[in-house]
Each structure stands twice: as structure tokens, then as C-alpha cells.
Amino acid sequence: MLTGLVGLAAPWDAWNDGGLSGLALPGGGGLVIVLVVLAYVMNDSGKKGGRGSAETNERINSAIETLGRGIGRFLVGRDLVGEGRTTATWWRTGVPVETSHLSVADLAPQRPVTLAKRPGGVRGAVLMPLRALGGMGRALGQWSRWPHAARAAVRLAPLPVAWGLWRYPEATQQALIGGAVVLFLVALTGPAALGWWQVRTPGDDELLGPSLWAAVRQVLRLEDSERRVRWLQVDRDLTAEGAAIVLRLPTTWMGGKEARNVLDDVVATRIPGDWETHWERKGAAQHVRWTRKAPPAPAPVLPDYVPWQATGNPYEVFLGQMIEADEIVDAVVRTQTATPHWGVAGDTGAGKSTVLYIPVVHTRQHGGLVDILDTKQNSMKEAEGHSGVRIHKTVRACISAFAEFMVSMMAAESAMGKDADPELRNLLVERTLVVDELPTLIKVAYTWWKYGLGGKGVPPFLDWFAIILLQGRSSNHRIVIGTQQFANAYFGGTMERAQIGTKIIVGMQDRVSWGVAFGQSTPVIQYDSTIPGRGAFADKRQDPDGGGYLYVREIQPAYITPHVGELLSQCPPAPSWHGAGELAPWITPEQLAEADLTAAVGEFLPGGQFGPPSLVPVTQRSAVGVSGGSPSSEPVTGPDVIAGVTPDVTQEESEPLPEVHSLAQACAAGIVPWQHGTARRYKKLSEERKVPFPEGITDGRTTYYSEAELRDWVERYKATQRA
């Protein structure tokens, strides 16, 4: 093959043999003469009388520079005209360069991906070489994606290939065939066929680096000729852990606050993600480093159900779980602080009674005694009948228990004194008073005081409450409150309410109730109020961010209701005096007389004029088992149920009281024959007409009146209108 051309001389042999002697001089003198002439022409000053003009010289100089650049581009494999349109090659994908322009074809939609099954088995093996050839053809056809070395090799290949075919035809043919086979094997093992290797994808340094460099170069006022690699380093994968962007700073750059902010803004607007800036302006290596901010920890989510657990500490009550500092921690009420009392607020059915079971079980597990004031008469029925737990249901029994608890507190304080009787001190037991539905208790107590007892003025009940709140800590007499709202009026004042050291709200609460509980300036936290028991928790801690308000946390109280009966049955038995409904044995006659003089409690204690015959005795259950949980709010039981639970309570103790109404309720019910706004105006006018308006009773927020009082006022006011 091609052997007939071997005997012919090469075209350039004529030069070597002197065949072109007319253009050659010994020792290459002709070439020297040509170079001298060109240098003379290029260095002509263009003055008058010279050999040409400056314009001609500039054209010659430009032509030579263009020729030189073209030869250089040709030899190194770069594009002969302009810049490359992309940084991609056969071996890696790339990005368009800044000088490239998309064509209309580039903007056309891509061919949709087929959902047909890929050929399998023998058919795939047969088609694989064809796919490899197709992929190789596409790669060879995209000249703009050829690497520079490959372009240079192809451009310079004709001369050595021609020479090889001329001088060594067989070896050259074998080399060409071997190169084609290697190229085919590369294509066969590549992404288009077997996929043994993949093209290199462009990194963030290629995708984002050019635009970032163009911006920071202007801020630092660097020359356009400066290379990016000397100043800016962008990691290939900016999403990786520890990824960073490093920019070297010129020593002449002042870098004021505004300039630094501009650099931060450049990174923030051109690089996805959030970045932290680290400046190093001291020393020789001045630079700024941007590192990716750590992703925020996923927001903790409280479980819908939290099992109750014992703490083993009588002064730490496990309440449930709460979110604190982006983590879930145990919510614990500490009762040995300066404000040991605590309470829970929420609407009817929100889960207050479920929370109130927790202090009952906790107190009994540590040998304490519990008295429950339950005017709803069945909201705490899971604790009923167990040793150490007395439940008072009628208004008279509740007020009497209130009085006895206060006297017990005062007597315990005396028994703990230095000169007190040691025998009395040894009898002391921790006591907890649980008040469910405090507003209801206040309302029925005021009704009983005015309409049942015919009392005048303000009854002493709230004063007893305030005394217990202020003095109960040192004598181990604590109160746990269930209420609709932590309003001052329910506690006797701001100072008394402040003794409620831990406040919990459950369920949905309006902004007013939130402000009453935690302060008007405390931000409202959002939680899912559809989850039973979900709410907010705050003790005396201040917000760690320095806001100057209470630190409120989302809480999920423990659901203890189904296990109350079982847990209480496992507690040690209470002293016999408590189960028999007697007064605390450390209440001496002297202490009782002193308490009566101090707080006027004698007439309300058992056996007194307004007290029941005795405190409610505990009727033991014949068989205590694990009973199912009851809802936190149920209809009030009738007198027959009360008598069945507490047989020693006579019917006279729960004599019916008149129903009372607010003015708005009376207008809606037709008791007052006017609209509420009209009735309020007539109430004000009745003072001018000397028609006394009923005094009524108040629960601290709303004033209530009996139906007889309102009807009497209506008749007297109408009489003044007729007159």
C-alpha cells in the first residue's frame, strides 16, 4: 500500500539540495536579509522623506501581530477567532464563557425524554457499540468542545502523518488504526455505552467563580489583567461541610465599613446560601474568608403523649416535656423556691383537671396529704376514695376546708418554732390544697355569703387565700390552682398573684389571657392547640435573649389520668385523723383561738355556725383498681351522687342557693326587659333618680345579681318613669 510513492523525492528536498538557490544565501543569509528589511520598515519613523508613513507601519505591525496570534492559537489549539463558547471538553461538562452568545438553536426546547423501556439482553449488547460510535461521533463533531491539546494535535497532524505515510507507510497505518481502536474503546466504556467512567461535571468554582471575580475585582480595584487564581479561591463544592470562599486583599485597599459591607453583599447576592464572614486584616496575609453557616437544627416537635414519671424529690414535680433552647427537656415545677405555689389556666375542657391530678399523685407518693376543692363535684373523681385525699364539693365544705387549711398552716408555723413542742413538730405533714375552677368557687362563695348567710360587705375568703399564698412555703402548705385566667381579682391583688411561681396555660388562649398570665410585653408563642393538653409554661426565669420578660416555653403535660387510681393505691396510708375528716392534730386550742382572732375563721370551721358538722371523711373503696380516664370537664353530678360519695355530709350542708345573673345575662334571659345598653343607661339614671341599684356579688371581675333583686329594681325604676 502506497509503496509506489517511496522512490519519489520529497518536495522540500529541493531546498535542502540547493534547488532553490536563487532565494538562498550561504549560511541562511537570505533569511537574515529578509528579517533586516522587515525590521527597517517596521522601525521607520514615518517622518518627511522617510520610507512610508506611520499609518502604513501601524497596519504592518497590526498584521504581523494578528498573524502571530493566529499562529499561536493554531499551535496551542485555541479558537482561531474570538474566545471559546464553553469550558466543556470531551471529558467534562462545562459552563458558557462570558463572551459566548446563545444561538436560536440553543434556546429551542430539548427533546423530551422517552418513557419507553430500555432494550435488554442481546439487543442491548448489539446496540451498545452503535451507541458508542454515535457518542464518539457526537463528541468529534463538537469542535468547540475539543481540548486545546487535541485541537493542536489535529491541526499539526497532517504534516507528520503525510511524512509518515511517505517514509513509513505501514507503521503509520498501524498507528492510525491503533489510535482509532483506542478512541473507540474509550467511547465504548464511556457514558454513552457501558458507563464505566463519567464526564467531569463543572464545580461551583467554574459556575459561580467568574461572576464573583468580576464583582470583587471592581470592589478591590484590581487591573483587568489580574488572574483570578492569584486573588480568589472558590471551593469546587460550596455545599460541602467546611466549604469556603477566600479572597486575598491588596495591602493598599483601605477596606472601610461600607466597602466590607459591599463585599459581603456581593457574596450574598451571587452565591446561594447563608455565609459568615471572617476578616483578617492584620499581618502580611490579609484576606477575608466566607464560610457557610451551619444549617439550623430542625425545630424540635413535642410528642402528643408524654407518660408521667416520678422524680424521687418531694420538691420537684414532673409536669411533662417542653421545648427549651431548641431541645426537648423535662418540665419540672420546683416547690422549694420563694414562690412555691403554681397553677394552670384554660377553658373548660382544655385539660386543667388532667394537670391537677399530677400534684395529687406527687404529694401522696411522698407522704403528703391533699385536700381538693371541687365545686364542679366530679372533675377529680379519679382521686376520690383514696387514702390521703379529701375532696370537698359543696360550697360550705369548700370554705370550711379553706379555713382549716389556713389554720393548719399557721399552727404548723408555730410548731416549727425553736421553743415549740417537739411532739407537735413530729406530727407535721406536708399538705397541698388543690383548687379546681377557682372563679367558680369565688362566685358560689360570694353567692352563699350574701344570699345564703345574709352577710354584708366583703367575705373573708379571699383574705384567707392571700394569707396562704404569702405564708405557706415555710410551713410546707402549698396551693395548686386551676382557673380560666390568672386575673388579679381571683387572687386578691398583684402581690398575691405573684406568689404563683409557675404558670401554665393549656389549650387556646386569647391575647388578653396570655398577657394576664405572662405579661403584656411577652411575645405569644404559637403551638397546636388541637393537641389535648398542649400549652405554654413559665416560671420566674427571664428570657435568655434579654428581652426583659418571662421565658415562656411550649409544653406537653403528662397524661396521668388513666393511672391515677393505680398510683394512689400504691401510696402509703395517710394518718387516721385525715381520713376521718378531723382537724390537723398540731392545731392546738390556743392556735385555733389565735387564728380566729386573726382571720375570723372559727364560725366556718367544722362545728361552727357556718361550717359543716365535720370535714369530708374519706370513704375507702372496697376494691381499688385501675380505672379509665375521665374527661377534664363533665356535667355536675346531682345531690344523690354527692350523698353517695360522702355519706356524712347532710343535705342541709348543700341547701340550694338562688341563681345569679350578670346584667347582660339578665337582659338576654328576659329578666330585665331592655337591651343591655339600655339597661346600663337606666342603671346610671337610677342613681340620679334616687332608685338604689342592687349591690350584687362579684367574683372579682363580674358582678352578679339574683333574679328577685333585678325584678324589684325594674319595678321601682318603671314607677319613677310613670311618675
C-alpha positions, 0 to 999 in steps of 0.5 A: 500500500502506497509503496509506489510513492517511496522512490519519489523525492520529497518536495522540500528536498529541493531546498535542502539540495540547493534547488532553490538557490536563487532565494538562498544565501550561504549560511541562511543569509537570505533569511537574515536579509529578509528579517533586516528589511522587515525590521527597517520598515517596521522601525521607520519613523514615518517622518518627511522623506522617510520610507512610508508613513506611520499609518502604513507601519501601524497596519504592518505591525497590526498584521504581523501581530494578528498573524502571530496570534493566529499562529499561536492559537493554531499551535496551542489549539485555541479558537482561531477567532474570538474566545471559546463558547464553553469550558466543556471538553470531551471529558467534562461538562462545562459552563458558557464563557462570558463572551459566548452568545446563545444561538436560536438553536440553543434556546429551542426546547430539548427533546423530551425524554422517552418513557419507553423501556430500555432494550435488554439482553442481546439487543442491548449488547448489539446496540451498545457499540452503535451507541458508542460510535454515535457518542464518539461521533457526537463528541468529534463533531463538537469542535468547540468542545475539543481540548486545546491539546487535541485541537493542536494535535489535529491541526499539526497532524497532517504534516507528520502523518503525510511524512509518515505515510511517505517514509513509513507507510505501514507503521503509520497505518498501524498507528492510525488504526491503533489510535482509532481502536483506542478512541473507540474503546474509550467511547465504548466504556464511556457514558454513552455505552457501558458507563464505566467512567463519567464526564467531569461535571463543572464545580461551583468554582467554574459556575459561580467563580467568574461572576464573583471575580468580576464583582470583587475585582471592581470592589478591590480595584484590581487591573483587568489583567489580574488572574483570578487564581492569584486573588480568589479561591472558590471551593469546587463544592460550596455545599460541602461541610467546611466549604469556603470562599477566600479572597486575598486583599491588596495591602493598599485597599483601605477596606472601610465599613461600607466597602466590607459591607459591599463585599459581603453583599456581593457574596450574598447576592451571587452565591446561594446560601447563608455565609459568615464572614471572617476578616483578617486584616492584620499581618502580611496575609490579609484576606477575608474568608466566607464560610457557610453557616451551619444549617439550623437544627430542625425545630424540635416537635413535642410528642402528643403523649408524654407518660408521667414519671416520678422524680424521687424529690418531694420538691420537684414535680414532673409536669411533662416535656417542653421545648427549651433552647431548641431541645426537648427537656423535662418540665419540672415545677420546683416547690422549694423556691420563694414562690412555691405555689403554681397553677394552670389556666384554660377553658373548660375542657382544655385539660386543667383537671388532667394537670391537677391530678399530677400534684395529687399523685406527687404529694401522696407518693411522698407522704403528703396529704391533699385536700381538693376543692371541687365545686364542679363535684366530679372533675377529680373523681379519679382521686376520690376514695383514696387514702390521703385525699379529701375532696370537698364539693359543696360550697360550705365544705369548700370554705370550711376546708379553706379555713382549716387549711389556713389554720393548719398552716399557721399552727404548723408555723408555730410548731416549727418554732425553736421553743415549740413542742417537739411532739407537735413538730413530729406530727407535721405533714406536708399538705397541698390544697388543690383548687379546681375552677377557682372563679367558680368557687369565688362566685358560689362563695360570694353567692352563699355569703350574701344570699345564703348567710345574709352577710354584708360587705366583703367575705373573708375568703379571699383574705384567707387565700392571700394569707396562704399564698404569702405564708405557706412555703415555710410551713410546707402548705402549698396551693395548686390552682386551676382557673380560666385566667390568672386575673388579679381579682381571683387572687386578691391583688398583684402581690398575691398573684405573684406568689404563683411561681409557675404558670401554665396555660393549656389549650387556646388562649386569647391575647388578653389571657396570655398577657394576664398570665405572662405579661403584656410585653411577652411575645405569644408563642404559637403551638397546636392547640388541637393537641389535648393538653398542649400549652405554654409554661413559665416560671420566674426565669427571664428570657435568655435573649434579654428581652426583659420578660418571662421565658415562656416555653411550649409544653406537653403535660403528662397524661396521668389520668388513666393511672391515677387510681393505680398510683394512689393505691400504691401510696402509703396510708395517710394518718387516721385523723385525715381520713376521718375528716378531723382537724390537723392534730398540731392545731392546738386550742390556743392556735385555733383561738389565735387564728380566729382572732386573726382571720375570723375563721372559727364560725366556718370551721367544722362545728361552727355556725357556718361550717359543716358538722365535720370535714369530708371523711374519706370513704375507702373503696372496697376494691381499688383498681385501675380505672379509665380516664375521665374527661377534664370537664363533665356535667355536675353530678346531682345531690344523690351522687354527692350523698353517695360519695360522702355519706356524712355530709347532710343535705342541709350542708348543700341547701340550694342557693338562688341563681345569679345573673350578670346584667347582660345575662339578665337582659338576654334571659328576659329578666330585665326587659331592655337591651343591655345598653339600655339597661346600663343607661337606666342603671346610671339614671337610677342613681340620679333618680334616687332608685338604689341599684342592687349591690350584687356579688362579684367574683372579682371581675363580674358582678352578679345579681339574683333574679328577685333583686333585678325584678324589684329594681325594674319595678321601682325604676318603671314607677319613677318613669310613670311618675 
